[in-house]
Amino acid sequence: MLPLRPPEKFPKNLQNPKIGTRLKRSRLHYTKSVLRSAHGKLFLSRRLDLLRDRHHHQHSWRKMNFAYADPPYLGQGKKLYGYAMWDDLNTHGEFIKRLHAHFPDGWALSASSPSLPKILPLCPPDVRIGAWVKPFAVFKPNVNPAYAWEPVIFRGGRKRDRKQPTVRDWCSQVITLKKGLTGAKPEQVCEWIIQLLGARRDEDTFKDIFPGTGVFGRVWGNSK
Ligand SMILES: C[S@@+](CC[C@H](N)C(=O)[O-])C[C@H]1O[C@@H](n2cnc3c(N)ncnc32)[C@H](O)[C@@H]1O
């Protein structure tokens, strides 16, 4: 093993602050010169490999906690659900901060396409955008082009290896009707969101923060 510490010739007594400072500097100098040497570089690259392997291992196999958030879309809070707070962009900003802080392993957030330009800048820079496209959607008079897709902003998730099937960042599914709640998601969309994050039912948790009809929880739990 390559010595990373200076030899014992340095006095151990560090009580005198001046000696301490000098000592710290010499140690730093020694460490730097060791790390610059060929042995040091080899040592560092092995350490990095080790850390990368450990990270990969932890990232791939430890239990992960994910969340799906389907809050009222910006501007629809009061009108559709009686929660006016969601008509304020600040509420969405605060919510996204908390979502990100509480679920560092990964999360997905539904939004409407008109709100995307305002919601996206509130998200961390490493998010991706999935699209739920609706081959059948309600066409409103004088709304042309129709709003026939919804963004799903997502980040994190399990790393997948080459053997696992590639998940598309879009899902084509007709809207649900007569579920008793505007904005209820079809089962297939819930399953796609689970796949987007690569969540494993046998290991992970997946919290649905705005259950509504409870469809997401059923899809997550049913296929255990
Ligand atoms: C878009 S819907 C969720 C639909 C759900 N994903 C589904 O597929 O059935 C939003 C839900 O969040 C609820 N909600 C919104 N703001 C809330 C709040 N502050 N506290 C509790 N529930 C809230 C609404 O009542 C509504 O049921």
The ligand as a Tripos MOL2 file, in Angstrom:
@<TRIPOS>MOLECULE
LIG
   27    29     1     0     0
SMALL
NO_CHARGES

@<TRIPOS>ATOM
      1 C1        -54.9800   15.9320  -10.4740 C.3       1 LIG1
      2 S1        -55.8070   15.2680   -9.1210 S.3       1 LIG1
      3 C2        -54.9480   13.7400   -8.8780 C.3       1 LIG1
      4 C3        -55.4620   12.6660   -9.7510 C.3       1 LIG1
      5 C4        -54.8570   11.3200   -9.4800 C.3       1 LIG1
      6 N1        -53.4860   11.2850   -9.9010 N.3       1 LIG1
      7 C5        -55.6250   10.2340  -10.1910 C.2       1 LIG1
      8 O1        -55.1240    9.7130  -11.1970 O.co2     1 LIG1
      9 O2        -56.7290    9.9200   -9.7710 O.co2     1 LIG1
     10 C6        -55.2460   16.2180   -7.7800 C.3       1 LIG1
     11 C7        -55.8020   15.7580   -6.4480 C.3       1 LIG1
     12 O3        -55.1370   16.4310   -5.3960 O.3       1 LIG1
     13 C8        -56.0810   16.8640   -4.4320 C.3       1 LIG1
     14 N2        -55.4810   18.0200   -3.7300 N.ar      1 LIG1
     15 C9        -55.0500   19.1590   -4.2640 C.ar      1 LIG1
     16 N3        -54.5350   19.9880   -3.3300 N.ar      1 LIG1
     17 C10       -54.6460   19.3450   -2.1680 C.ar      1 LIG1
     18 C11       -54.2780   19.6500   -0.8600 C.ar      1 LIG1
     19 N4        -53.6910   20.8110   -0.5450 N.pl3     1 LIG1
     20 N5        -54.5100   18.7370    0.1010 N.ar      1 LIG1
     21 C12       -55.0840   17.5640   -0.2170 C.ar      1 LIG1
     22 N6        -55.4360   17.1790   -1.4600 N.ar      1 LIG1
     23 C13       -55.2320   18.0790   -2.4240 C.ar      1 LIG1
     24 C14       -57.2980   17.1870   -5.2500 C.3       1 LIG1
     25 O4        -58.4750   17.1710   -4.4800 O.3       1 LIG1
     26 C15       -57.2880   16.0540   -6.2740 C.3       1 LIG1
     27 O5        -57.9230   14.9180   -5.7740 O.3       1 LIG1
@<TRIPOS>BOND
     1     1     2 1
     2     2     3 1
     3     2    10 1
     4     3     4 1
     5     4     5 1
     6     5     6 1
     7     5     7 1
     8     7     8 2
     9     7     9 1
    10    10    11 1
    11    11    12 1
    12    11    26 1
    13    12    13 1
    14    13    14 1
    15    13    24 1
    16    14    15 ar
    17    14    23 ar
    18    15    16 ar
    19    16    17 ar
    20    17    18 ar
    21    17    23 ar
    22    18    19 1
    23    18    20 ar
    24    20    21 ar
    25    21    22 ar
    26    22    23 ar
    27    24    25 1
    28    24    26 1
    29    26    27 1
@<TRIPOS>SUBSTRUCTURE
     1 LIG1         1 GROUP 0 **** ****
